[in-house]
C-alpha cells in the first residue's frame, strides 16, 4: 500500500514531470531538483550546525550547536532566497 501512495504523490503532478517515448512504452521522468536542493539547503542552513548568523557573542559563529530567534529568522530568509534563486531564477532541473 505504501509504494502505491508514494507513486501517487510523485507521479500525480504533471507540471514537474517530463515524458520520453521509448519504442515499447512511454517513460515518465520526475523532476527531483526541488527535493534535493531543498533538503541540502535545509541541512546546510540549520542554525548552529555549520554556522550561525548572528551568533551569541559575535556576528558570525562556527559550529556552536546553539541557536536564537534572530538566527532562526536570518537562516529562514537565507533558505527562502537561495531556494528561489536555484529553482525559479536558474531553472535547475534533475530528471530521474
Secondary structure by P-SEA (a helix, b strand, c coil): caaaaaaaaaccccccbbbbbcccbbbbbbbaaaaaaaaaaaaaacccccccccccccccccccccccaaaaaaaaaaaaaaaaaacccccccccc
